[in-house]
Amino acid sequence: NIRAMMRLVRARGAGVVLIGVPKPGLFPSTADFYGAIANEFVAPYEEDIIRKVLTDSALKSDPIHPNAQGYARIADAVAELLKRSGAL
């Protein structure tokens, strides 16, 4: 359960960032519960980068895994989120 994991991590003094993971399918979309949990815990949240990477065949090494460019895009998005949130 995501809420329990977030409580455990925070109880140990660490910060938490949420990254939305899309539901598989022809038109993948990120579940709404990620945003609700991010709001509940006031945690930085990147909603769309995984979906963007997984729906761009140029950013994947196979049907379900990003390639080096895809992982670089994810890393850039997370770095930007950390900067916007003041963590970096």
PDB file with one MODEL, atoms N, CA, C and O in Angstrom:
MODEL        1
ATOM      1  N   ASN A   1       0.846  -1.173   0.000  1.00  0.00           N
ATOM      2  CA  ASN A   1       0.000   0.000   0.000  1.00  0.00           C
ATOM      3  C   ASN A   1       0.897   1.244   0.000  1.00  0.00           C
ATOM      4  O   ASN A   1       1.812   1.367   0.815  1.00  0.00           O
ATOM      5  N   ILE A   2       0.619   2.144  -0.915  1.00  0.00           N
ATOM      6  CA  ILE A   2       1.467   3.322  -1.081  1.00  0.00           C
ATOM      7  C   ILE A   2       1.454   4.205   0.158  1.00  0.00           C
ATOM      8  O   ILE A   2       2.500   4.710   0.564  1.00  0.00           O
ATOM      9  N   ARG A   3       0.304   4.396   0.759  1.00  0.00           N
ATOM     10  CA  ARG A   3       0.222   5.247   1.952  1.00  0.00           C
ATOM     11  C   ARG A   3       1.089   4.694   3.089  1.00  0.00           C
ATOM     12  O   ARG A   3       1.777   5.454   3.771  1.00  0.00           O
ATOM     13  N   ALA A   4       1.057   3.407   3.287  1.00  0.00           N
ATOM     14  CA  ALA A   4       1.868   2.791   4.341  1.00  0.00           C
ATOM     15  C   ALA A   4       3.357   2.958   4.045  1.00  0.00           C
ATOM     16  O   ALA A   4       4.143   3.229   4.954  1.00  0.00           O
ATOM     17  N   MET A   5       3.746   2.799   2.793  1.00  0.00           N
ATOM     18  CA  MET A   5       5.149   2.976   2.427  1.00  0.00           C
ATOM     19  C   MET A   5       5.586   4.422   2.657  1.00  0.00           C
ATOM     20  O   MET A   5       6.690   4.672   3.142  1.00  0.00           O
ATOM     21  N   MET A   6       4.720   5.367   2.310  1.00  0.00           N
ATOM     22  CA  MET A   6       5.071   6.766   2.506  1.00  0.00           C
ATOM     23  C   MET A   6       5.214   7.096   3.989  1.00  0.00           C
ATOM     24  O   MET A   6       6.125   7.824   4.384  1.00  0.00           O
ATOM     25  N   ARG A   7       4.316   6.562   4.802  1.00  0.00           N
ATOM     26  CA  ARG A   7       4.423   6.783   6.256  1.00  0.00           C
ATOM     27  C   ARG A   7       5.728   6.207   6.795  1.00  0.00           C
ATOM     28  O   ARG A   7       6.411   6.854   7.589  1.00  0.00           O
ATOM     29  N   LEU A   8       6.073   5.008   6.374  1.00  0.00           N
ATOM     30  CA  LEU A   8       7.296   4.348   6.835  1.00  0.00           C
ATOM     31  C   LEU A   8       8.536   5.149   6.437  1.00  0.00           C
ATOM     32  O   LEU A   8       9.427   5.367   7.258  1.00  0.00           O
ATOM     33  N   VAL A   9       8.592   5.577   5.200  1.00  0.00           N
ATOM     34  CA  VAL A   9       9.743   6.346   4.720  1.00  0.00           C
ATOM     35  C   VAL A   9       9.860   7.651   5.492  1.00  0.00           C
ATOM     36  O   VAL A   9      10.948   8.016   5.937  1.00  0.00           O
ATOM     37  N   ARG A  10       8.753   8.349   5.653  1.00  0.00           N
ATOM     38  CA  ARG A  10       8.787   9.624   6.381  1.00  0.00           C
ATOM     39  C   ARG A  10       9.130   9.425   7.851  1.00  0.00           C
ATOM     40  O   ARG A  10       9.812  10.259   8.447  1.00  0.00           O
ATOM     41  N   ALA A  11       8.666   8.332   8.436  1.00  0.00           N
ATOM     42  CA  ALA A  11       8.975   8.054   9.844  1.00  0.00           C
ATOM     43  C   ALA A  11      10.474   7.874  10.046  1.00  0.00           C
ATOM     44  O   ALA A  11      10.991   8.098  11.141  1.00  0.00           O
ATOM     45  N   ARG A  12      11.168   7.468   8.988  1.00  0.00           N
ATOM     46  CA  ARG A  12      12.623   7.292   9.060  1.00  0.00           C
ATOM     47  C   ARG A  12      13.382   8.545   8.641  1.00  0.00           C
ATOM     48  O   ARG A  12      14.607   8.534   8.523  1.00  0.00           O
ATOM     49  N   GLY A  13      12.634   9.626   8.416  1.00  0.00           N
ATOM     50  CA  GLY A  13      13.253  10.909   8.144  1.00  0.00           C
ATOM     51  C   GLY A  13      13.588  11.202   6.698  1.00  0.00           C
ATOM     52  O   GLY A  13      14.272  12.184   6.409  1.00  0.00           O
ATOM     53  N   ALA A  14      13.124  10.375   5.792  1.00  0.00           N
ATOM     54  CA  ALA A  14      13.432  10.594   4.371  1.00  0.00           C
ATOM     55  C   ALA A  14      12.280  11.292   3.672  1.00  0.00           C
ATOM     56  O   ALA A  14      11.126  11.183   4.085  1.00  0.00           O
ATOM     57  N   GLY A  15      12.610  12.012   2.603  1.00  0.00           N
ATOM     58  CA  GLY A  15      11.594  12.634   1.778  1.00  0.00           C
ATOM     59  C   GLY A  15      11.031  11.638   0.780  1.00  0.00           C
ATOM     60  O   GLY A  15      11.639  10.607   0.497  1.00  0.00           O
ATOM     61  N   VAL A  16       9.867  11.961   0.255  1.00  0.00           N
ATOM     62  CA  VAL A  16       9.195  11.073  -0.686  1.00  0.00           C
ATOM     63  C   VAL A  16       8.800  11.867  -1.930  1.00  0.00           C
ATOM     64  O   VAL A  16       8.317  12.995  -1.835  1.00  0.00           O
ATOM     65  N   VAL A  17       9.011  11.269  -3.077  1.00  0.00           N
ATOM     66  CA  VAL A  17       8.552  11.798  -4.353  1.00  0.00           C
ATOM     67  C   VAL A  17       7.701  10.709  -4.989  1.00  0.00           C
ATOM     68  O   VAL A  17       8.080   9.538  -4.980  1.00  0.00           O
ATOM     69  N   LEU A  18       6.559  11.088  -5.536  1.00  0.00           N
ATOM     70  CA  LEU A  18       5.725  10.118  -6.243  1.00  0.00           C
ATOM     71  C   LEU A  18       5.898  10.288  -7.741  1.00  0.00           C
ATOM     72  O   LEU A  18       5.973  11.405  -8.252  1.00  0.00           O
ATOM     73  N   ILE A  19       5.961   9.167  -8.430  1.00  0.00           N
ATOM     74  CA  ILE A  19       6.014   9.159  -9.889  1.00  0.00           C
ATOM     75  C   ILE A  19       4.871   8.264 -10.357  1.00  0.00           C
ATOM     76  O   ILE A  19       4.840   7.068 -10.065  1.00  0.00           O
ATOM     77  N   GLY A  20       3.940   8.859 -11.082  1.00  0.00           N
ATOM     78  CA  GLY A  20       2.780   8.105 -11.547  1.00  0.00           C
ATOM     79  C   GLY A  20       3.161   7.047 -12.559  1.00  0.00           C
ATOM     80  O   GLY A  20       3.964   7.290 -13.460  1.00  0.00           O
ATOM     81  N   VAL A  21       2.584   5.885 -12.405  1.00  0.00           N
ATOM     82  CA  VAL A  21       2.810   4.774 -13.330  1.00  0.00           C
ATOM     83  C   VAL A  21       1.488   4.513 -14.043  1.00  0.00           C
ATOM     84  O   VAL A  21       0.472   4.274 -13.389  1.00  0.00           O
ATOM     85  N   PRO A  22       1.486   4.557 -15.374  1.00  0.00           N
ATOM     86  CA  PRO A  22       0.230   4.377 -16.099  1.00  0.00           C
ATOM     87  C   PRO A  22      -0.259   2.943 -16.086  1.00  0.00           C
ATOM     88  O   PRO A  22       0.517   1.992 -15.982  1.00  0.00           O
ATOM     89  N   LYS A  23      -1.571   2.821 -16.195  1.00  0.00           N
ATOM     90  CA  LYS A  23      -2.177   1.509 -16.380  1.00  0.00           C
ATOM     91  C   LYS A  23      -1.878   1.067 -17.811  1.00  0.00           C
ATOM     92  O   LYS A  23      -1.984   1.873 -18.735  1.00  0.00           O
ATOM     93  N   PRO A  24      -1.507  -0.194 -18.009  1.00  0.00           N
ATOM     94  CA  PRO A  24      -1.242  -0.660 -19.373  1.00  0.00           C
ATOM     95  C   PRO A  24      -2.515  -0.610 -20.211  1.00  0.00           C
ATOM     96  O   PRO A  24      -3.625  -0.687 -19.686  1.00  0.00           O
ATOM     97  N   GLY A  25      -2.336  -0.482 -21.484  1.00  0.00           N
ATOM     98  CA  GLY A  25      -3.482  -0.492 -22.384  1.00  0.00           C
ATOM     99  C   GLY A  25      -3.184   0.274 -23.648  1.00  0.00           C
ATOM    100  O   GLY A  25      -2.095   0.823 -23.819  1.00  0.00           O
ATOM    101  N   LEU A  26      -4.164   0.306 -24.532  1.00  0.00           N
ATOM    102  CA  LEU A  26      -4.017   1.000 -25.798  1.00  0.00           C
ATOM    103  C   LEU A  26      -3.807   2.495 -25.585  1.00  0.00           C
ATOM    104  O   LEU A  26      -3.006   3.117 -26.283  1.00  0.00           O
ATOM    105  N   PHE A  27      -4.523   3.071 -24.625  1.00  0.00           N
ATOM    106  CA  PHE A  27      -4.384   4.482 -24.275  1.00  0.00           C
ATOM    107  C   PHE A  27      -4.040   4.580 -22.791  1.00  0.00           C
ATOM    108  O   PHE A  27      -4.915   4.860 -21.971  1.00  0.00           O
ATOM    109  N   PRO A  28      -2.776   4.353 -22.438  1.00  0.00           N
ATOM    110  CA  PRO A  28      -2.416   4.330 -21.016  1.00  0.00           C
ATOM    111  C   PRO A  28      -2.631   5.690 -20.355  1.00  0.00           C
ATOM    112  O   PRO A  28      -2.389   6.741 -20.950  1.00  0.00           O
ATOM    113  N   SER A  29      -3.092   5.634 -19.113  1.00  0.00           N
ATOM    114  CA  SER A  29      -3.249   6.865 -18.334  1.00  0.00           C
ATOM    115  C   SER A  29      -2.847   6.565 -16.892  1.00  0.00           C
ATOM    116  O   SER A  29      -2.957   5.435 -16.416  1.00  0.00           O
ATOM    117  N   THR A  30      -2.383   7.596 -16.224  1.00  0.00           N
ATOM    118  CA  THR A  30      -1.946   7.441 -14.842  1.00  0.00           C
ATOM    119  C   THR A  30      -3.160   7.473 -13.922  1.00  0.00           C
ATOM    120  O   THR A  30      -4.032   8.330 -14.062  1.00  0.00           O
ATOM    121  N   ALA A  31      -3.210   6.550 -12.998  1.00  0.00           N
ATOM    122  CA  ALA A  31      -4.345   6.463 -12.071  1.00  0.00           C
ATOM    123  C   ALA A  31      -4.456   7.730 -11.227  1.00  0.00           C
ATOM    124  O   ALA A  31      -3.445   8.288 -10.799  1.00  0.00           O
ATOM    125  N   ASP A  32      -5.676   8.175 -10.991  1.00  0.00           N
ATOM    126  CA  ASP A  32      -5.936   9.388 -10.218  1.00  0.00           C
ATOM    127  C   ASP A  32      -5.460   9.289  -8.770  1.00  0.00           C
ATOM    128  O   ASP A  32      -5.177  10.308  -8.140  1.00  0.00           O
ATOM    129  N   PHE A  33      -5.373   8.080  -8.244  1.00  0.00           N
ATOM    130  CA  PHE A  33      -5.022   7.958  -6.828  1.00  0.00           C
ATOM    131  C   PHE A  33      -3.622   8.490  -6.522  1.00  0.00           C
ATOM    132  O   PHE A  33      -3.354   8.894  -5.391  1.00  0.00           O
ATOM    133  N   TYR A  34      -2.722   8.496  -7.517  1.00  0.00           N
ATOM    134  CA  TYR A  34      -1.384   9.048  -7.262  1.00  0.00           C
ATOM    135  C   TYR A  34      -1.471  10.528  -6.882  1.00  0.00           C
ATOM    136  O   TYR A  34      -0.843  10.959  -5.915  1.00  0.00           O
ATOM    137  N   GLY A  35      -2.234  11.290  -7.629  1.00  0.00           N
ATOM    138  CA  GLY A  35      -2.397  12.711  -7.332  1.00  0.00           C
ATOM    139  C   GLY A  35      -3.049  12.942  -5.984  1.00  0.00           C
ATOM    140  O   GLY A  35      -2.664  13.851  -5.248  1.00  0.00           O
ATOM    141  N   ALA A  36      -4.041  12.116  -5.658  1.00  0.00           N
ATOM    142  CA  ALA A  36      -4.718  12.249  -4.367  1.00  0.00           C
ATOM    143  C   ALA A  36      -3.750  11.973  -3.217  1.00  0.00           C
ATOM    144  O   ALA A  36      -3.766  12.679  -2.208  1.00  0.00           O
ATOM    145  N   ILE A  37      -2.917  10.959  -3.363  1.00  0.00           N
ATOM    146  CA  ILE A  37      -1.946  10.626  -2.316  1.00  0.00           C
ATOM    147  C   ILE A  37      -0.885  11.715  -2.214  1.00  0.00           C
ATOM    148  O   ILE A  37      -0.481  12.084  -1.111  1.00  0.00           O
ATOM    149  N   ALA A  38      -0.433  12.228  -3.344  1.00  0.00           N
ATOM    150  CA  ALA A  38       0.554  13.319  -3.322  1.00  0.00           C
ATOM    151  C   ALA A  38      -0.016  14.528  -2.583  1.00  0.00           C
ATOM    152  O   ALA A  38       0.683  15.157  -1.788  1.00  0.00           O
ATOM    153  N   ASN A  39      -1.264  14.848  -2.840  1.00  0.00           N
ATOM    154  CA  ASN A  39      -1.907  15.964  -2.128  1.00  0.00           C
ATOM    155  C   ASN A  39      -2.038  15.676  -0.642  1.00  0.00           C
ATOM    156  O   ASN A  39      -1.761  16.539   0.191  1.00  0.00           O
ATOM    157  N   GLU A  40      -2.457  14.473  -0.316  1.00  0.00           N
ATOM    158  CA  GLU A  40      -2.632  14.081   1.091  1.00  0.00           C
ATOM    159  C   GLU A  40      -1.327  14.210   1.875  1.00  0.00           C
ATOM    160  O   GLU A  40      -1.325  14.674   3.015  1.00  0.00           O
ATOM    161  N   PHE A  41      -0.215  13.797   1.259  1.00  0.00           N
ATOM    162  CA  PHE A  41       1.073  13.804   1.948  1.00  0.00           C
ATOM    163  C   PHE A  41       1.916  15.042   1.624  1.00  0.00           C
ATOM    164  O   PHE A  41       3.040  15.183   2.105  1.00  0.00           O
ATOM    165  N   VAL A  42       1.359  15.930   0.807  1.00  0.00           N
ATOM    166  CA  VAL A  42       2.079  17.129   0.351  1.00  0.00           C
ATOM    167  C   VAL A  42       3.464  16.719  -0.167  1.00  0.00           C
ATOM    168  O   VAL A  42       4.498  17.217   0.281  1.00  0.00           O
ATOM    169  N   ALA A  43       3.437  15.807  -1.113  1.00  0.00           N
ATOM    170  CA  ALA A  43       4.663  15.259  -1.690  1.00  0.00           C
ATOM    171  C   ALA A  43       4.798  15.697  -3.145  1.00  0.00           C
ATOM    172  O   ALA A  43       3.795  15.792  -3.852  1.00  0.00           O
ATOM    173  N   PRO A  44       6.007  15.963  -3.599  1.00  0.00           N
ATOM    174  CA  PRO A  44       6.213  16.268  -5.022  1.00  0.00           C
ATOM    175  C   PRO A  44       5.740  15.082  -5.871  1.00  0.00           C
ATOM    176  O   PRO A  44       5.914  13.923  -5.495  1.00  0.00           O
ATOM    177  N   TYR A  45       5.142  15.396  -7.013  1.00  0.00           N
ATOM    178  CA  TYR A  45       4.523  14.365  -7.837  1.00  0.00           C
ATOM    179  C   TYR A  45       4.785  14.632  -9.311  1.00  0.00           C
ATOM    180  O   TYR A  45       4.494  15.719  -9.809  1.00  0.00           O
ATOM    181  N   GLU A  46       5.330  13.651 -10.006  1.00  0.00           N
ATOM    182  CA  GLU A  46       5.507  13.697 -11.456  1.00  0.00           C
ATOM    183  C   GLU A  46       4.462  12.761 -12.055  1.00  0.00           C
ATOM    184  O   GLU A  46       4.564  11.539 -11.942  1.00  0.00           O
ATOM    185  N   GLU A  47       3.478  13.346 -12.681  1.00  0.00           N
ATOM    186  CA  GLU A  47       2.323  12.576 -13.147  1.00  0.00           C
ATOM    187  C   GLU A  47       2.521  11.874 -14.481  1.00  0.00           C
ATOM    188  O   GLU A  47       2.019  10.766 -14.672  1.00  0.00           O
ATOM    189  N   ASP A  48       3.234  12.488 -15.396  1.00  0.00           N
ATOM    190  CA  ASP A  48       3.098  12.065 -16.782  1.00  0.00           C
ATOM    191  C   ASP A  48       4.344  11.525 -17.476  1.00  0.00           C
ATOM    192  O   ASP A  48       4.221  11.003 -18.584  1.00  0.00           O
ATOM    193  N   ILE A  49       5.517  11.618 -16.899  1.00  0.00           N
ATOM    194  CA  ILE A  49       6.728  11.272 -17.651  1.00  0.00           C
ATOM    195  C   ILE A  49       6.784   9.791 -18.041  1.00  0.00           C
ATOM    196  O   ILE A  49       7.209   9.471 -19.151  1.00  0.00           O
ATOM    197  N   ILE A  50       6.374   8.901 -17.172  1.00  0.00           N
ATOM    198  CA  ILE A  50       6.424   7.466 -17.518  1.00  0.00           C
ATOM    199  C   ILE A  50       5.490   7.188 -18.697  1.00  0.00           C
ATOM    200  O   ILE A  50       5.858   6.469 -19.626  1.00  0.00           O
ATOM    201  N   ARG A  51       4.286   7.755 -18.658  1.00  0.00           N
ATOM    202  CA  ARG A  51       3.346   7.561 -19.766  1.00  0.00           C
ATOM    203  C   ARG A  51       3.935   8.110 -21.066  1.00  0.00           C
ATOM    204  O   ARG A  51       3.846   7.457 -22.106  1.00  0.00           O
ATOM    205  N   LYS A  52       4.533   9.294 -21.018  1.00  0.00           N
ATOM    206  CA  LYS A  52       5.119   9.877 -22.225  1.00  0.00           C
ATOM    207  C   LYS A  52       6.214   8.994 -22.801  1.00  0.00           C
ATOM    208  O   LYS A  52       6.287   8.800 -24.014  1.00  0.00           O
ATOM    209  N   VAL A  53       7.052   8.467 -21.948  1.00  0.00           N
ATOM    210  CA  VAL A  53       8.148   7.605 -22.418  1.00  0.00           C
ATOM    211  C   VAL A  53       7.596   6.302 -22.987  1.00  0.00           C
ATOM    212  O   VAL A  53       8.029   5.853 -24.049  1.00  0.00           O
ATOM    213  N   LEU A  54       6.646   5.696 -22.286  1.00  0.00           N
ATOM    214  CA  LEU A  54       6.149   4.389 -22.718  1.00  0.00           C
ATOM    215  C   LEU A  54       5.241   4.455 -23.938  1.00  0.00           C
ATOM    216  O   LEU A  54       4.938   3.421 -24.533  1.00  0.00           O
ATOM    217  N   THR A  55       4.804   5.644 -24.320  1.00  0.00           N
ATOM    218  CA  THR A  55       3.986   5.768 -25.539  1.00  0.00           C
ATOM    219  C   THR A  55       4.792   6.307 -26.718  1.00  0.00           C
ATOM    220  O   THR A  55       4.227   6.624 -27.765  1.00  0.00           O
ATOM    221  N   ASP A  56       6.100   6.410 -26.553  1.00  0.00           N
ATOM    222  CA  ASP A  56       6.978   6.866 -27.634  1.00  0.00           C
ATOM    223  C   ASP A  56       7.954   5.741 -27.965  1.00  0.00           C
ATOM    224  O   ASP A  56       8.889   5.480 -27.208  1.00  0.00           O
ATOM    225  N   SER A  57       7.737   5.086 -29.081  1.00  0.00           N
ATOM    226  CA  SER A  57       8.565   3.916 -29.416  1.00  0.00           C
ATOM    227  C   SER A  57      10.041   4.272 -29.555  1.00  0.00           C
ATOM    228  O   SER A  57      10.892   3.398 -29.387  1.00  0.00           O
ATOM    229  N   ALA A  58      10.372   5.522 -29.856  1.00  0.00           N
ATOM    230  CA  ALA A  58      11.772   5.923 -29.958  1.00  0.00           C
ATOM    231  C   ALA A  58      12.457   5.951 -28.594  1.00  0.00           C
ATOM    232  O   ALA A  58      13.684   6.021 -28.518  1.00  0.00           O
ATOM    233  N   LEU A  59      11.672   5.898 -27.518  1.00  0.00           N
ATOM    234  CA  LEU A  59      12.232   5.948 -26.167  1.00  0.00           C
ATOM    235  C   LEU A  59      12.169   4.598 -25.453  1.00  0.00           C
ATOM    236  O   LEU A  59      12.380   4.523 -24.242  1.00  0.00           O
ATOM    237  N   LYS A  60      11.877   3.526 -26.206  1.00  0.00           N
ATOM    238  CA  LYS A  60      11.752   2.194 -25.601  1.00  0.00           C
ATOM    239  C   LYS A  60      12.694   1.200 -26.256  1.00  0.00           C
ATOM    240  O   LYS A  60      12.970   1.271 -27.453  1.00  0.00           O
ATOM    241  N   SER A  61      13.184   0.259 -25.434  1.00  0.00           N
ATOM    242  CA  SER A  61      14.042  -0.803 -25.962  1.00  0.00           C
ATOM    243  C   SER A  61      13.233  -2.034 -26.340  1.00  0.00           C
ATOM    244  O   SER A  61      13.700  -2.865 -27.119  1.00  0.00           O
ATOM    245  N   ASP A  62      12.040  -2.160 -25.805  1.00  0.00           N
ATOM    246  CA  ASP A  62      11.100  -3.229 -26.127  1.00  0.00           C
ATOM    247  C   ASP A  62       9.710  -2.695 -25.772  1.00  0.00           C
ATOM    248  O   ASP A  62       9.594  -1.538 -25.370  1.00  0.00           O
ATOM    249  N   PRO A  63       8.664  -3.494 -25.907  1.00  0.00           N
ATOM    250  CA  PRO A  63       7.316  -2.946 -25.671  1.00  0.00           C
ATOM    251  C   PRO A  63       7.060  -2.365 -24.271  1.00  0.00           C
ATOM    252  O   PRO A  63       6.141  -1.562 -24.107  1.00  0.00           O
ATOM    253  N   ILE A  64       7.846  -2.751 -23.269  1.00  0.00           N
ATOM    254  CA  ILE A  64       7.535  -2.262 -21.924  1.00  0.00           C
ATOM    255  C   ILE A  64       8.687  -1.582 -21.180  1.00  0.00           C
ATOM    256  O   ILE A  64       8.491  -1.103 -20.063  1.00  0.00           O
ATOM    257  N   HIS A  65       9.873  -1.529 -21.771  1.00  0.00           N
ATOM    258  CA  HIS A  65      11.023  -0.960 -21.067  1.00  0.00           C
ATOM    259  C   HIS A  65      11.603   0.244 -21.812  1.00  0.00           C
ATOM    260  O   HIS A  65      11.797   0.193 -23.026  1.00  0.00           O
ATOM    261  N   PRO A  66      11.880   1.332 -21.075  1.00  0.00           N
ATOM    262  CA  PRO A  66      12.563   2.469 -21.711  1.00  0.00           C
ATOM    263  C   PRO A  66      13.971   2.081 -22.159  1.00  0.00           C
ATOM    264  O   PRO A  66      14.588   1.169 -21.608  1.00  0.00           O
ATOM    265  N   ASN A  67      14.457   2.787 -23.160  1.00  0.00           N
ATOM    266  CA  ASN A  67      15.856   2.647 -23.558  1.00  0.00           C
ATOM    267  C   ASN A  67      16.654   3.738 -22.842  1.00  0.00           C
ATOM    268  O   ASN A  67      16.121   4.425 -21.972  1.00  0.00           O
ATOM    269  N   ALA A  68      17.917   3.897 -23.203  1.00  0.00           N
ATOM    270  CA  ALA A  68      18.757   4.894 -22.521  1.00  0.00           C
ATOM    271  C   ALA A  68      18.177   6.299 -22.649  1.00  0.00           C
ATOM    272  O   ALA A  68      18.202   7.071 -21.690  1.00  0.00           O
ATOM    273  N   GLN A  69      17.658   6.632 -23.823  1.00  0.00           N
ATOM    274  CA  GLN A  69      17.051   7.956 -24.003  1.00  0.00           C
ATOM    275  C   GLN A  69      15.797   8.114 -23.144  1.00  0.00           C
ATOM    276  O   GLN A  69      15.546   9.179 -22.580  1.00  0.00           O
ATOM    277  N   GLY A  70      15.023   7.051 -23.055  1.00  0.00           N
ATOM    278  CA  GLY A  70      13.819   7.094 -22.228  1.00  0.00           C
ATOM    279  C   GLY A  70      14.146   7.286 -20.751  1.00  0.00           C
ATOM    280  O   GLY A  70      13.515   8.087 -20.062  1.00  0.00           O
ATOM    281  N   TYR A  71      15.139   6.543 -20.278  1.00  0.00           N
ATOM    282  CA  TYR A  71      15.555   6.705 -18.877  1.00  0.00           C
ATOM    283  C   TYR A  71      16.131   8.088 -18.631  1.00  0.00           C
ATOM    284  O   TYR A  71      15.951   8.651 -17.551  1.00  0.00           O
ATOM    285  N   ALA A  72      16.823   8.646 -19.622  1.00  0.00           N
ATOM    286  CA  ALA A  72      17.352  10.010 -19.476  1.00  0.00           C
ATOM    287  C   ALA A  72      16.213  11.012 -19.357  1.00  0.00           C
ATOM    288  O   ALA A  72      16.296  11.950 -18.565  1.00  0.00           O
ATOM    289  N   ARG A  73      15.150  10.826 -20.134  1.00  0.00           N
ATOM    290  CA  ARG A  73      13.983  11.719 -20.033  1.00  0.00           C
ATOM    291  C   ARG A  73      13.346  11.623 -18.651  1.00  0.00           C
ATOM    292  O   ARG A  73      12.957  12.635 -18.067  1.00  0.00           O
ATOM    293  N   ILE A  74      13.242  10.408 -18.135  1.00  0.00           N
ATOM    294  CA  ILE A  74      12.668  10.218 -16.795  1.00  0.00           C
ATOM    295  C   ILE A  74      13.545  10.912 -15.762  1.00  0.00           C
ATOM    296  O   ILE A  74      13.038  11.618 -14.890  1.00  0.00           O
ATOM    297  N   ALA A  75      14.856  10.716 -15.856  1.00  0.00           N
ATOM    298  CA  ALA A  75      15.782  11.342 -14.908  1.00  0.00           C
ATOM    299  C   ALA A  75      15.687  12.863 -14.976  1.00  0.00           C
ATOM    300  O   ALA A  75      15.692  13.529 -13.941  1.00  0.00           O
ATOM    301  N   ASP A  76      15.600  13.416 -16.177  1.00  0.00           N
ATOM    302  CA  ASP A  76      15.472  14.872 -16.328  1.00  0.00           C
ATOM    303  C   ASP A  76      14.188  15.382 -15.679  1.00  0.00           C
ATOM    304  O   ASP A  76      14.196  16.410 -15.004  1.00  0.00           O
ATOM    305  N   ALA A  77      13.092  14.666 -15.884  1.00  0.00           N
ATOM    306  CA  ALA A  77      11.809  15.085 -15.314  1.00  0.00           C
ATOM    307  C   ALA A  77      11.847  15.032 -13.789  1.00  0.00           C
ATOM    308  O   ALA A  77      11.330  15.931 -13.126  1.00  0.00           O
ATOM    309  N   VAL A  78      12.449  13.996 -13.234  1.00  0.00           N
ATOM    310  CA  VAL A  78      12.555  13.880 -11.779  1.00  0.00           C
ATOM    311  C   VAL A  78      13.481  14.965 -11.224  1.00  0.00           C
ATOM    312  O   VAL A  78      13.192  15.551 -10.181  1.00  0.00           O
ATOM    313  N   ALA A  79      14.578  15.231 -11.907  1.00  0.00           N
ATOM    314  CA  ALA A  79      15.488  16.301 -11.462  1.00  0.00           C
ATOM    315  C   ALA A  79      14.772  17.640 -11.456  1.00  0.00           C
ATOM    316  O   ALA A  79      14.924  18.420 -10.515  1.00  0.00           O
ATOM    317  N   GLU A  80      13.996  17.917 -12.490  1.00  0.00           N
ATOM    318  CA  GLU A  80      13.239  19.165 -12.556  1.00  0.00           C
ATOM    319  C   GLU A  80      12.213  19.245 -11.420  1.00  0.00           C
ATOM    320  O   GLU A  80      12.037  20.300 -10.811  1.00  0.00           O
ATOM    321  N   LEU A  81      11.548  18.141 -11.142  1.00  0.00           N
ATOM    322  CA  LEU A  81      10.587  18.093 -10.036  1.00  0.00           C
ATOM    323  C   LEU A  81      11.275  18.380  -8.701  1.00  0.00           C
ATOM    324  O   LEU A  81      10.752  19.128  -7.875  1.00  0.00           O
ATOM    325  N   LEU A  82      12.441  17.783  -8.499  1.00  0.00           N
ATOM    326  CA  LEU A  82      13.176  18.016  -7.257  1.00  0.00           C
ATOM    327  C   LEU A  82      13.615  19.473  -7.132  1.00  0.00           C
ATOM    328  O   LEU A  82      13.608  20.032  -6.035  1.00  0.00           O
ATOM    329  N   LYS A  83      13.992  20.082  -8.242  1.00  0.00           N
ATOM    330  CA  LYS A  83      14.360  21.502  -8.226  1.00  0.00           C
ATOM    331  C   LYS A  83      13.141  22.368  -7.891  1.00  0.00           C
ATOM    332  O   LYS A  83      13.213  23.256  -7.042  1.00  0.00           O
ATOM    333  N   ARG A  84      12.023  22.098  -8.569  1.00  0.00           N
ATOM    334  CA  ARG A  84      10.805  22.891  -8.309  1.00  0.00           C
ATOM    335  C   ARG A  84      10.318  22.761  -6.884  1.00  0.00           C
ATOM    336  O   ARG A  84       9.769  23.706  -6.318  1.00  0.00           O
ATOM    337  N   SER A  85      10.519  21.593  -6.304  1.00  0.00           N
ATOM    338  CA  SER A  85      10.028  21.359  -4.940  1.00  0.00           C
ATOM    339  C   SER A  85      10.992  21.860  -3.876  1.00  0.00           C
ATOM    340  O   SER A  85      10.656  21.866  -2.692  1.00  0.00           O
ATOM    341  N   GLY A  86      12.195  22.282  -4.286  1.00  0.00           N
ATOM    342  CA  GLY A  86      13.175  22.778  -3.338  1.00  0.00           C
ATOM    343  C   GLY A  86      14.064  21.708  -2.739  1.00  0.00           C
ATOM    344  O   GLY A  86      14.856  21.990  -1.839  1.00  0.00           O
ATOM    345  N   ALA A  87      13.942  20.481  -3.229  1.00  0.00           N
ATOM    346  CA  ALA A  87      14.778  19.402  -2.705  1.00  0.00           C
ATOM    347  C   ALA A  87      16.209  19.493  -3.235  1.00  0.00           C
ATOM    348  O   ALA A  87      17.138  18.988  -2.603  1.00  0.00           O
ATOM    349  N   LEU A  88      16.389  20.131  -4.383  1.00  0.00           N
ATOM    350  CA  LEU A  88      17.731  20.336  -4.976  1.00  0.00           C
ATOM    351  C   LEU A  88      17.980  21.808  -5.131  1.00  0.00           C
ATOM    352  O   LEU A  88      19.043  22.208  -5.608  1.00  0.00           O
TER     353      LEU A  88
ENDMDL
END
